[in-house]
Amino acid sequence: MTAMMKAAVFVEKGRIALADKPIPDVGPNDALVRITTTTICGTDVHILKGEYPVAPGLTVGHEPVGVIEKLGSAVQGYQEGQRVIAGAICPNFNSYAAQDGYPSQDGSYLAAHGLCGCHGYKATAGWRFGNLIDGTQAEYVLVPDAQANLAPIPDGLTDEQVLMCPDIMSTGFKGAENANIKIGDTVVVLAQGPIGLCATAGARLLGATTIIAVDGNDHRLGIARKMGADVTLNFRNVDVVDEVMKLTGGKGADSSIEALGTQATFAQAMKVLKPGGTLSSLGVYSEDLSIPLAQFAAGLGDHTIRTALCPGGKERMRRLMNVIAAQRLDLGVLVTHQRKLDEIVEAYDLFAHQRDGVLKIAIKP
């Protein structure tokens, strides 16, 4: 008989459900990982709402922490029973995009499976778990190109401590890295959800000395201070742009990081910048954006706008876990709730509606 497992699958717009699926077979370059902890991401909520299309029946989720159950015959340097994570982005490093320095944009899977008519390329194609292949909200996940994507968890670190590394921490840090931060800079981080909080922490680690965190939730702003924010602004109480200009003596911020994905926050991120400043965009946008003409100086203001999909691969994961192991940052505080995999539908409802102070939910099969 075929061995079965439980998995959360996308059924249709507005519905993710728990289902029984076969445990995947392991190819020579794969690893089967038994999930010990995973979580729900804001992108999963976009999938649930039908704002990001995936195939019906696909297992969702892209943040795996677990134990190697079985290794493919060609995978070297790992052993069964080893605790590992894999990045939410798990590229094939043989692709043109990877070798061009953008592994997150790997399109090799699409090319190999005939899923795209544009020579196999599609933005976000390096994001496979829960997008193009079965994801991590399950009892097991098949990790492709395992030798490039599996990262051993250092001894002494818990699942909760490394749970943010596959996506949230990598994405937030990339937002800070893309912001061209120099020592002594002023940085505005708009939205203090899990990714924004990690962007705040990343800005601090990169040397920014005035970090202005913006949100409409005072509890999250309190956590932002723990992550490294020097100033917190509740947009419900103040005019954010005016406050930033006062704090910078009218000069504007050196850079801004937009971590929500709405027109309003994108516009604010543009308006708080100095001439020549950098806007680093992390949001997943569900509609067209417009750029404020005056603040963009009609295209003559020497501004930089950068977008990002979180980096993956074992070396990125190693570096992120080093930050945790060296006690430079504690992201376990972002895990506010725990649920069993059997409770995944209720967990989605809790997370999607942002009840009970939820930031991240540890899902335990």
Contacts in CASP RR format, 6 or more apart in sequence:
PFRMAT RR
TARGET T0000
AUTHOR 0000-0000-0000
METHOD contacts of the structure
MODEL  1
MTAMMKAAVFVEKGRIALADKPIPDVGPNDALVRITTTTICGTDVHILKG
EYPVAPGLTVGHEPVGVIEKLGSAVQGYQEGQRVIAGAICPNFNSYAAQD
GYPSQDGSYLAAHGLCGCHGYKATAGWRFGNLIDGTQAEYVLVPDAQANL
APIPDGLTDEQVLMCPDIMSTGFKGAENANIKIGDTVVVLAQGPIGLCAT
AGARLLGATTIIAVDGNDHRLGIARKMGADVTLNFRNVDVVDEVMKLTGG
KGADSSIEALGTQATFAQAMKVLKPGGTLSSLGVYSEDLSIPLAQFAAGL
GDHTIRTALCPGGKERMRRLMNVIAAQRLDLGVLVTHQRKLDEIVEAYDL
FAHQRDGVLKIAIKP
2 22 0 8 1.000
2 23 0 8 1.000
3 22 0 8 1.000
3 23 0 8 1.000
4 20 0 8 1.000
4 21 0 8 1.000
4 22 0 8 1.000
4 23 0 8 1.000
5 20 0 8 1.000
5 21 0 8 1.000
5 22 0 8 1.000
5 23 0 8 1.000
5 138 0 8 1.000
5 139 0 8 1.000
5 140 0 8 1.000
6 18 0 8 1.000
6 19 0 8 1.000
6 20 0 8 1.000
6 21 0 8 1.000
6 138 0 8 1.000
6 139 0 8 1.000
6 341 0 8 1.000
6 342 0 8 1.000
6 365 0 8 1.000
7 18 0 8 1.000
7 19 0 8 1.000
7 20 0 8 1.000
7 21 0 8 1.000
7 59 0 8 1.000
7 134 0 8 1.000
7 135 0 8 1.000
7 137 0 8 1.000
7 138 0 8 1.000
7 139 0 8 1.000
8 16 0 8 1.000
8 17 0 8 1.000
8 18 0 8 1.000
8 19 0 8 1.000
8 59 0 8 1.000
8 60 0 8 1.000
8 61 0 8 1.000
8 137 0 8 1.000
8 138 0 8 1.000
8 341 0 8 1.000
8 344 0 8 1.000
8 345 0 8 1.000
9 16 0 8 1.000
9 17 0 8 1.000
9 18 0 8 1.000
9 19 0 8 1.000
9 21 0 8 1.000
9 56 0 8 1.000
9 57 0 8 1.000
9 58 0 8 1.000
9 59 0 8 1.000
9 60 0 8 1.000
10 16 0 8 1.000
10 47 0 8 1.000
10 48 0 8 1.000
10 54 0 8 1.000
10 55 0 8 1.000
10 56 0 8 1.000
10 57 0 8 1.000
10 58 0 8 1.000
10 60 0 8 1.000
11 17 0 8 1.000
11 56 0 8 1.000
11 57 0 8 1.000
12 56 0 8 1.000
13 48 0 8 1.000
13 49 0 8 1.000
13 50 0 8 1.000
14 48 0 8 1.000
14 49 0 8 1.000
14 50 0 8 1.000
15 48 0 8 1.000
16 44 0 8 1.000
16 47 0 8 1.000
16 48 0 8 1.000
16 60 0 8 1.000
16 344 0 8 1.000
16 345 0 8 1.000
16 348 0 8 1.000
17 345 0 8 1.000
18 341 0 8 1.000
18 342 0 8 1.000
18 344 0 8 1.000
18 345 0 8 1.000
19 57 0 8 1.000
21 59 0 8 1.000
21 134 0 8 1.000
21 138 0 8 1.000
23 32 0 8 1.000
23 139 0 8 1.000
23 140 0 8 1.000
24 30 0 8 1.000
24 32 0 8 1.000
24 134 0 8 1.000
24 140 0 8 1.000
24 141 0 8 1.000
24 142 0 8 1.000
26 32 0 8 1.000
26 70 0 8 1.000
26 71 0 8 1.000
26 72 0 8 1.000
26 142 0 8 1.000
27 72 0 8 1.000
27 73 0 8 1.000
28 72 0 8 1.000
28 73 0 8 1.000
28 74 0 8 1.000
28 75 0 8 1.000
29 72 0 8 1.000
29 74 0 8 1.000
29 75 0 8 1.000
29 144 0 8 1.000
29 145 0 8 1.000
29 146 0 8 1.000
29 147 0 8 1.000
30 72 0 8 1.000
30 75 0 8 1.000
30 142 0 8 1.000
30 143 0 8 1.000
30 144 0 8 1.000
30 145 0 8 1.000
30 146 0 8 1.000
31 68 0 8 1.000
31 70 0 8 1.000
31 71 0 8 1.000
31 72 0 8 1.000
31 75 0 8 1.000
31 78 0 8 1.000
31 84 0 8 1.000
31 142 0 8 1.000
31 143 0 8 1.000
31 146 0 8 1.000
31 150 0 8 1.000
32 68 0 8 1.000
32 69 0 8 1.000
32 70 0 8 1.000
32 71 0 8 1.000
32 140 0 8 1.000
32 141 0 8 1.000
32 142 0 8 1.000
32 143 0 8 1.000
33 64 0 8 1.000
33 66 0 8 1.000
33 67 0 8 1.000
33 68 0 8 1.000
33 69 0 8 1.000
33 84 0 8 1.000
33 86 0 8 1.000
33 140 0 8 1.000
33 141 0 8 1.000
33 142 0 8 1.000
33 143 0 8 1.000
33 150 0 8 1.000
34 66 0 8 1.000
34 67 0 8 1.000
34 68 0 8 1.000
34 69 0 8 1.000
34 139 0 8 1.000
34 140 0 8 1.000
34 365 0 8 1.000
35 64 0 8 1.000
35 65 0 8 1.000
35 66 0 8 1.000
35 136 0 8 1.000
35 138 0 8 1.000
35 139 0 8 1.000
35 140 0 8 1.000
35 141 0 8 1.000
35 365 0 8 1.000
36 65 0 8 1.000
36 66 0 8 1.000
36 67 0 8 1.000
36 83 0 8 1.000
36 159 0 8 1.000
36 364 0 8 1.000
36 365 0 8 1.000
37 65 0 8 1.000
37 66 0 8 1.000
37 159 0 8 1.000
37 160 0 8 1.000
37 163 0 8 1.000
37 362 0 8 1.000
37 363 0 8 1.000
37 364 0 8 1.000
38 61 0 8 1.000
38 63 0 8 1.000
38 64 0 8 1.000
38 65 0 8 1.000
38 136 0 8 1.000
38 137 0 8 1.000
38 163 0 8 1.000
38 363 0 8 1.000
38 365 0 8 1.000
39 63 0 8 1.000
39 163 0 8 1.000
39 335 0 8 1.000
39 360 0 8 1.000
39 361 0 8 1.000
39 362 0 8 1.000
39 363 0 8 1.000
40 61 0 8 1.000
40 137 0 8 1.000
40 347 0 8 1.000
40 348 0 8 1.000
40 351 0 8 1.000
40 360 0 8 1.000
40 361 0 8 1.000
40 363 0 8 1.000
41 61 0 8 1.000
41 62 0 8 1.000
41 63 0 8 1.000
41 88 0 8 1.000
41 167 0 8 1.000
41 168 0 8 1.000
42 284 0 8 1.000
42 351 0 8 1.000
43 52 0 8 1.000
43 62 0 8 1.000
43 284 0 8 1.000
44 60 0 8 1.000
44 61 0 8 1.000
44 62 0 8 1.000
44 137 0 8 1.000
44 348 0 8 1.000
45 348 0 8 1.000
45 351 0 8 1.000
45 352 0 8 1.000
46 52 0 8 1.000
46 284 0 8 1.000
46 286 0 8 1.000
47 54 0 8 1.000
47 60 0 8 1.000
47 130 0 8 1.000
48 348 0 8 1.000
48 352 0 8 1.000
49 352 0 8 1.000
51 286 0 8 1.000
52 284 0 8 1.000
54 60 0 8 1.000
54 130 0 8 1.000
54 131 0 8 1.000
58 130 0 8 1.000
58 133 0 8 1.000
58 134 0 8 1.000
58 135 0 8 1.000
59 130 0 8 1.000
59 134 0 8 1.000
59 135 0 8 1.000
59 136 0 8 1.000
59 137 0 8 1.000
59 138 0 8 1.000
59 141 0 8 1.000
60 130 0 8 1.000
60 135 0 8 1.000
60 137 0 8 1.000
61 129 0 8 1.000
61 130 0 8 1.000
61 135 0 8 1.000
61 136 0 8 1.000
61 137 0 8 1.000
62 87 0 8 1.000
62 88 0 8 1.000
62 127 0 8 1.000
62 129 0 8 1.000
62 130 0 8 1.000
62 131 0 8 1.000
62 135 0 8 1.000
62 136 0 8 1.000
62 166 0 8 1.000
62 167 0 8 1.000
63 87 0 8 1.000
63 88 0 8 1.000
63 136 0 8 1.000
63 163 0 8 1.000
63 166 0 8 1.000
63 167 0 8 1.000
63 168 0 8 1.000
64 85 0 8 1.000
64 86 0 8 1.000
64 87 0 8 1.000
64 129 0 8 1.000
64 135 0 8 1.000
64 136 0 8 1.000
64 141 0 8 1.000
64 143 0 8 1.000
64 166 0 8 1.000
65 83 0 8 1.000
65 84 0 8 1.000
65 85 0 8 1.000
65 153 0 8 1.000
65 159 0 8 1.000
65 162 0 8 1.000
65 163 0 8 1.000
65 166 0 8 1.000
66 83 0 8 1.000
66 84 0 8 1.000
66 85 0 8 1.000
66 159 0 8 1.000
67 81 0 8 1.000
67 82 0 8 1.000
67 83 0 8 1.000
67 84 0 8 1.000
68 78 0 8 1.000
68 79 0 8 1.000
68 80 0 8 1.000
68 81 0 8 1.000
68 82 0 8 1.000
68 84 0 8 1.000
68 150 0 8 1.000
69 80 0 8 1.000
69 81 0 8 1.000
69 140 0 8 1.000
70 80 0 8 1.000
71 78 0 8 1.000
71 79 0 8 1.000
71 80 0 8 1.000
71 146 0 8 1.000
72 146 0 8 1.000
74 147 0 8 1.000
75 146 0 8 1.000
75 147 0 8 1.000
76 147 0 8 1.000
77 147 0 8 1.000
78 84 0 8 1.000
78 146 0 8 1.000
78 147 0 8 1.000
78 150 0 8 1.000
78 152 0 8 1.000
82 152 0 8 1.000
83 152 0 8 1.000
83 153 0 8 1.000
84 150 0 8 1.000
84 151 0 8 1.000
84 152 0 8 1.000
84 153 0 8 1.000
85 150 0 8 1.000
85 151 0 8 1.000
85 153 0 8 1.000
85 162 0 8 1.000
85 165 0 8 1.000
85 166 0 8 1.000
85 317 0 8 1.000
85 321 0 8 1.000
86 129 0 8 1.000
86 143 0 8 1.000
86 146 0 8 1.000
86 149 0 8 1.000
86 150 0 8 1.000
86 151 0 8 1.000
86 166 0 8 1.000
86 313 0 8 1.000
86 317 0 8 1.000
87 149 0 8 1.000
87 151 0 8 1.000
87 165 0 8 1.000
87 166 0 8 1.000
87 167 0 8 1.000
87 170 0 8 1.000
87 312 0 8 1.000
87 313 0 8 1.000
87 316 0 8 1.000
87 317 0 8 1.000
88 127 0 8 1.000
88 129 0 8 1.000
88 166 0 8 1.000
88 167 0 8 1.000
88 170 0 8 1.000
88 310 0 8 1.000
88 312 0 8 1.000
89 103 0 8 1.000
89 104 0 8 1.000
89 126 0 8 1.000
89 127 0 8 1.000
89 128 0 8 1.000
89 170 0 8 1.000
89 309 0 8 1.000
89 310 0 8 1.000
89 311 0 8 1.000
89 312 0 8 1.000
89 313 0 8 1.000
90 126 0 8 1.000
90 128 0 8 1.000
90 129 0 8 1.000
90 143 0 8 1.000
90 144 0 8 1.000
90 145 0 8 1.000
90 149 0 8 1.000
90 312 0 8 1.000
90 313 0 8 1.000
91 97 0 8 1.000
91 98 0 8 1.000
91 103 0 8 1.000
91 104 0 8 1.000
91 106 0 8 1.000
91 108 0 8 1.000
91 126 0 8 1.000
91 145 0 8 1.000
91 148 0 8 1.000
91 149 0 8 1.000
91 312 0 8 1.000
91 313 0 8 1.000
92 98 0 8 1.000
92 106 0 8 1.000
92 107 0 8 1.000
92 108 0 8 1.000
92 109 0 8 1.000
92 144 0 8 1.000
92 145 0 8 1.000
92 148 0 8 1.000
93 99 0 8 1.000
93 103 0 8 1.000
93 106 0 8 1.000
93 145 0 8 1.000
93 148 0 8 1.000
94 108 0 8 1.000
95 103 0 8 1.000
95 106 0 8 1.000
95 107 0 8 1.000
95 108 0 8 1.000
96 107 0 8 1.000
96 108 0 8 1.000
97 103 0 8 1.000
97 104 0 8 1.000
97 105 0 8 1.000
97 106 0 8 1.000
97 107 0 8 1.000
97 121 0 8 1.000
97 125 0 8 1.000
97 126 0 8 1.000
98 106 0 8 1.000
103 126 0 8 1.000
103 311 0 8 1.000
103 312 0 8 1.000
103 313 0 8 1.000
104 124 0 8 1.000
104 126 0 8 1.000
104 127 0 8 1.000
104 308 0 8 1.000
104 309 0 8 1.000
104 310 0 8 1.000
104 311 0 8 1.000
104 312 0 8 1.000
105 121 0 8 1.000
105 123 0 8 1.000
105 124 0 8 1.000
105 125 0 8 1.000
105 126 0 8 1.000
105 309 0 8 1.000
106 125 0 8 1.000
106 126 0 8 1.000
107 116 0 8 1.000
107 120 0 8 1.000
107 121 0 8 1.000
107 122 0 8 1.000
107 125 0 8 1.000
107 126 0 8 1.000
108 120 0 8 1.000
108 125 0 8 1.000
109 115 0 8 1.000
109 125 0 8 1.000
109 126 0 8 1.000
109 128 0 8 1.000
109 132 0 8 1.000
109 133 0 8 1.000
109 144 0 8 1.000
110 116 0 8 1.000
110 120 0 8 1.000
110 121 0 8 1.000
110 122 0 8 1.000
110 125 0 8 1.000
110 132 0 8 1.000
111 119 0 8 1.000
111 120 0 8 1.000
111 121 0 8 1.000
114 120 0 8 1.000
115 122 0 8 1.000
115 132 0 8 1.000
116 122 0 8 1.000
116 125 0 8 1.000
123 309 0 8 1.000
124 131 0 8 1.000
124 309 0 8 1.000
125 132 0 8 1.000
126 309 0 8 1.000
127 309 0 8 1.000
128 144 0 8 1.000
129 135 0 8 1.000
129 136 0 8 1.000
129 141 0 8 1.000
130 136 0 8 1.000
133 142 0 8 1.000
133 144 0 8 1.000
134 141 0 8 1.000
134 142 0 8 1.000
135 141 0 8 1.000
137 341 0 8 1.000
137 344 0 8 1.000
137 363 0 8 1.000
138 341 0 8 1.000
138 365 0 8 1.000
139 341 0 8 1.000
139 365 0 8 1.000
143 149 0 8 1.000
143 150 0 8 1.000
148 313 0 8 1.000
148 314 0 8 1.000
149 312 0 8 1.000
149 313 0 8 1.000
149 314 0 8 1.000
150 314 0 8 1.000
151 313 0 8 1.000
151 314 0 8 1.000
151 317 0 8 1.000
151 318 0 8 1.000
151 321 0 8 1.000
153 162 0 8 1.000
153 321 0 8 1.000
154 321 0 8 1.000
154 322 0 8 1.000
154 325 0 8 1.000
157 321 0 8 1.000
157 324 0 8 1.000
157 325 0 8 1.000
159 362 0 8 1.000
160 332 0 8 1.000
160 335 0 8 1.000
160 362 0 8 1.000
161 324 0 8 1.000
161 330 0 8 1.000
161 331 0 8 1.000
161 332 0 8 1.000
162 321 0 8 1.000
162 324 0 8 1.000
163 331 0 8 1.000
163 332 0 8 1.000
163 335 0 8 1.000
163 360 0 8 1.000
163 362 0 8 1.000
164 194 0 8 1.000
164 198 0 8 1.000
164 331 0 8 1.000
164 332 0 8 1.000
164 334 0 8 1.000
164 360 0 8 1.000
165 317 0 8 1.000
165 320 0 8 1.000
165 321 0 8 1.000
165 324 0 8 1.000
166 312 0 8 1.000
166 317 0 8 1.000
167 310 0 8 1.000
168 194 0 8 1.000
168 195 0 8 1.000
168 198 0 8 1.000
168 331 0 8 1.000
168 334 0 8 1.000
168 360 0 8 1.000
169 198 0 8 1.000
169 320 0 8 1.000
169 323 0 8 1.000
169 331 0 8 1.000
170 310 0 8 1.000
170 311 0 8 1.000
170 312 0 8 1.000
170 316 0 8 1.000
170 317 0 8 1.000
170 320 0 8 1.000
171 195 0 8 1.000
171 198 0 8 1.000
171 282 0 8 1.000
171 308 0 8 1.000
171 309 0 8 1.000
171 310 0 8 1.000
172 195 0 8 1.000
172 196 0 8 1.000
172 198 0 8 1.000
172 199 0 8 1.000
172 202 0 8 1.000
172 257 0 8 1.000
172 259 0 8 1.000
172 282 0 8 1.000
172 310 0 8 1.000
173 198 0 8 1.000
173 199 0 8 1.000
173 201 0 8 1.000
173 202 0 8 1.000
173 205 0 8 1.000
173 320 0 8 1.000
174 282 0 8 1.000
174 308 0 8 1.000
174 310 0 8 1.000
174 311 0 8 1.000
175 199 0 8 1.000
175 257 0 8 1.000
175 259 0 8 1.000
175 280 0 8 1.000
175 282 0 8 1.000
175 306 0 8 1.000
175 308 0 8 1.000
176 187 0 8 1.000
176 199 0 8 1.000
176 202 0 8 1.000
176 203 0 8 1.000
176 205 0 8 1.000
176 206 0 8 1.000
176 257 0 8 1.000
176 280 0 8 1.000
177 206 0 8 1.000
178 278 0 8 1.000
178 280 0 8 1.000
178 306 0 8 1.000
178 307 0 8 1.000
178 308 0 8 1.000
179 187 0 8 1.000
179 203 0 8 1.000
179 255 0 8 1.000
179 256 0 8 1.000
179 257 0 8 1.000
179 278 0 8 1.000
179 280 0 8 1.000
179 306 0 8 1.000
180 254 0 8 1.000
180 255 0 8 1.000
180 277 0 8 1.000
180 278 0 8 1.000
180 304 0 8 1.000
181 187 0 8 1.000
181 203 0 8 1.000
181 206 0 8 1.000
181 207 0 8 1.000
181 208 0 8 1.000
181 254 0 8 1.000
181 255 0 8 1.000
182 207 0 8 1.000
182 254 0 8 1.000
183 207 0 8 1.000
183 208 0 8 1.000
183 209 0 8 1.000
184 207 0 8 1.000
184 208 0 8 1.000
184 209 0 8 1.000
184 210 0 8 1.000
185 207 0 8 1.000
185 208 0 8 1.000
185 209 0 8 1.000
185 210 0 8 1.000
185 254 0 8 1.000
185 255 0 8 1.000
186 208 0 8 1.000
186 209 0 8 1.000
186 210 0 8 1.000
186 211 0 8 1.000
186 212 0 8 1.000
186 247 0 8 1.000
186 248 0 8 1.000
186 252 0 8 1.000
186 253 0 8 1.000
186 254 0 8 1.000
187 203 0 8 1.000
187 208 0 8 1.000
187 210 0 8 1.000
187 211 0 8 1.000
187 212 0 8 1.000
187 253 0 8 1.000
187 254 0 8 1.000
187 255 0 8 1.000
187 256 0 8 1.000
187 257 0 8 1.000
188 212 0 8 1.000
188 214 0 8 1.000
188 240 0 8 1.000
188 244 0 8 1.000
188 253 0 8 1.000
188 255 0 8 1.000
188 256 0 8 1.000
188 257 0 8 1.000
188 269 0 8 1.000
188 272 0 8 1.000
189 196 0 8 1.000
189 199 0 8 1.000
189 200 0 8 1.000
189 203 0 8 1.000
189 211 0 8 1.000
189 212 0 8 1.000
189 213 0 8 1.000
189 214 0 8 1.000
189 224 0 8 1.000
189 229 0 8 1.000
189 256 0 8 1.000
189 257 0 8 1.000
189 259 0 8 1.000
190 214 0 8 1.000
190 240 0 8 1.000
190 256 0 8 1.000
190 257 0 8 1.000
190 258 0 8 1.000
190 259 0 8 1.000
190 260 0 8 1.000
190 265 0 8 1.000
190 268 0 8 1.000
190 269 0 8 1.000
191 214 0 8 1.000
191 215 0 8 1.000
191 258 0 8 1.000
191 259 0 8 1.000
191 260 0 8 1.000
191 261 0 8 1.000
191 265 0 8 1.000
192 200 0 8 1.000
192 213 0 8 1.000
192 214 0 8 1.000
192 215 0 8 1.000
192 217 0 8 1.000
192 220 0 8 1.000
192 221 0 8 1.000
192 223 0 8 1.000
192 224 0 8 1.000
192 259 0 8 1.000
193 215 0 8 1.000
193 220 0 8 1.000
193 259 0 8 1.000
193 359 0 8 1.000
194 334 0 8 1.000
194 359 0 8 1.000
194 360 0 8 1.000
195 259 0 8 1.000
195 282 0 8 1.000
195 283 0 8 1.000
196 257 0 8 1.000
196 259 0 8 1.000
196 282 0 8 1.000
197 220 0 8 1.000
197 223 0 8 1.000
197 224 0 8 1.000
197 227 0 8 1.000
197 334 0 8 1.000
197 359 0 8 1.000
198 227 0 8 1.000
198 331 0 8 1.000
199 257 0 8 1.000
199 259 0 8 1.000
199 280 0 8 1.000
199 282 0 8 1.000
200 211 0 8 1.000
200 213 0 8 1.000
200 224 0 8 1.000
200 227 0 8 1.000
200 228 0 8 1.000
200 229 0 8 1.000
201 227 0 8 1.000
201 228 0 8 1.000
201 329 0 8 1.000
201 331 0 8 1.000
203 211 0 8 1.000
203 228 0 8 1.000
203 257 0 8 1.000
204 211 0 8 1.000
204 227 0 8 1.000
204 228 0 8 1.000
205 323 0 8 1.000
205 328 0 8 1.000
205 329 0 8 1.000
208 254 0 8 1.000
209 230 0 8 1.000
210 230 0 8 1.000
210 231 0 8 1.000
210 247 0 8 1.000
211 228 0 8 1.000
211 229 0 8 1.000
211 230 0 8 1.000
211 231 0 8 1.000
212 229 0 8 1.000
212 230 0 8 1.000
212 231 0 8 1.000
212 232 0 8 1.000
212 233 0 8 1.000
212 243 0 8 1.000
212 244 0 8 1.000
212 247 0 8 1.000
212 253 0 8 1.000
213 221 0 8 1.000
213 224 0 8 1.000
213 225 0 8 1.000
213 227 0 8 1.000
213 229 0 8 1.000
213 231 0 8 1.000
213 232 0 8 1.000
213 233 0 8 1.000
214 232 0 8 1.000
214 233 0 8 1.000
214 235 0 8 1.000
214 240 0 8 1.000
214 268 0 8 1.000
215 221 0 8 1.000
215 224 0 8 1.000
215 232 0 8 1.000
215 234 0 8 1.000
215 235 0 8 1.000
216 234 0 8 1.000
216 235 0 8 1.000
216 236 0 8 1.000
217 234 0 8 1.000
218 234 0 8 1.000
219 357 0 8 1.000
220 359 0 8 1.000
221 229 0 8 1.000
221 232 0 8 1.000
221 233 0 8 1.000
221 234 0 8 1.000
222 232 0 8 1.000
223 333 0 8 1.000
223 334 0 8 1.000
223 359 0 8 1.000
224 232 0 8 1.000
225 232 0 8 1.000
226 333 0 8 1.000
227 329 0 8 1.000
231 247 0 8 1.000
233 240 0 8 1.000
233 243 0 8 1.000
233 244 0 8 1.000
240 268 0 8 1.000
240 272 0 8 1.000
241 268 0 8 1.000
241 271 0 8 1.000
241 272 0 8 1.000
244 252 0 8 1.000
244 253 0 8 1.000
244 272 0 8 1.000
245 251 0 8 1.000
245 252 0 8 1.000
245 272 0 8 1.000
248 274 0 8 1.000
251 274 0 8 1.000
252 272 0 8 1.000
252 273 0 8 1.000
252 274 0 8 1.000
253 272 0 8 1.000
253 273 0 8 1.000
253 274 0 8 1.000
253 277 0 8 1.000
254 274 0 8 1.000
254 277 0 8 1.000
254 278 0 8 1.000
255 273 0 8 1.000
255 277 0 8 1.000
255 278 0 8 1.000
255 279 0 8 1.000
255 280 0 8 1.000
256 268 0 8 1.000
256 269 0 8 1.000
256 270 0 8 1.000
256 272 0 8 1.000
256 273 0 8 1.000
256 278 0 8 1.000
256 279 0 8 1.000
256 280 0 8 1.000
257 269 0 8 1.000
257 280 0 8 1.000
257 282 0 8 1.000
258 265 0 8 1.000
258 266 0 8 1.000
258 268 0 8 1.000
258 269 0 8 1.000
258 279 0 8 1.000
258 280 0 8 1.000
258 281 0 8 1.000
258 282 0 8 1.000
258 283 0 8 1.000
259 265 0 8 1.000
259 282 0 8 1.000
259 283 0 8 1.000
260 283 0 8 1.000
261 281 0 8 1.000
261 282 0 8 1.000
261 283 0 8 1.000
261 284 0 8 1.000
261 285 0 8 1.000
261 286 0 8 1.000
262 285 0 8 1.000
263 287 0 8 1.000
263 289 0 8 1.000
263 290 0 8 1.000
266 279 0 8 1.000
266 281 0 8 1.000
266 285 0 8 1.000
266 289 0 8 1.000
267 290 0 8 1.000
267 292 0 8 1.000
269 279 0 8 1.000
269 281 0 8 1.000
270 279 0 8 1.000
270 291 0 8 1.000
270 292 0 8 1.000
270 295 0 8 1.000
270 296 0 8 1.000
270 303 0 8 1.000
271 292 0 8 1.000
271 295 0 8 1.000
273 279 0 8 1.000
273 295 0 8 1.000
273 303 0 8 1.000
275 297 0 8 1.000
275 301 0 8 1.000
275 302 0 8 1.000
275 303 0 8 1.000
276 301 0 8 1.000
276 302 0 8 1.000
276 303 0 8 1.000
276 304 0 8 1.000
277 302 0 8 1.000
277 303 0 8 1.000
277 304 0 8 1.000
278 303 0 8 1.000
278 304 0 8 1.000
278 305 0 8 1.000
278 306 0 8 1.000
279 303 0 8 1.000
279 304 0 8 1.000
279 305 0 8 1.000
279 306 0 8 1.000
280 306 0 8 1.000
280 308 0 8 1.000
281 305 0 8 1.000
281 306 0 8 1.000
281 307 0 8 1.000
281 308 0 8 1.000
282 307 0 8 1.000
282 308 0 8 1.000
296 303 0 8 1.000
297 303 0 8 1.000
323 329 0 8 1.000
324 330 0 8 1.000
324 331 0 8 1.000
334 359 0 8 1.000
334 360 0 8 1.000
335 359 0 8 1.000
335 360 0 8 1.000
335 361 0 8 1.000
335 362 0 8 1.000
336 356 0 8 1.000
336 357 0 8 1.000
336 358 0 8 1.000
336 359 0 8 1.000
336 360 0 8 1.000
336 361 0 8 1.000
337 347 0 8 1.000
337 350 0 8 1.000
337 356 0 8 1.000
337 358 0 8 1.000
337 360 0 8 1.000
337 361 0 8 1.000
337 362 0 8 1.000
338 361 0 8 1.000
338 362 0 8 1.000
338 363 0 8 1.000
338 364 0 8 1.000
339 346 0 8 1.000
339 347 0 8 1.000
339 350 0 8 1.000
339 361 0 8 1.000
339 362 0 8 1.000
339 363 0 8 1.000
339 364 0 8 1.000
340 363 0 8 1.000
340 364 0 8 1.000
340 365 0 8 1.000
341 363 0 8 1.000
341 364 0 8 1.000
341 365 0 8 1.000
344 363 0 8 1.000
347 361 0 8 1.000
347 363 0 8 1.000
350 356 0 8 1.000
350 358 0 8 1.000
350 361 0 8 1.000
351 358 0 8 1.000
351 361 0 8 1.000
END
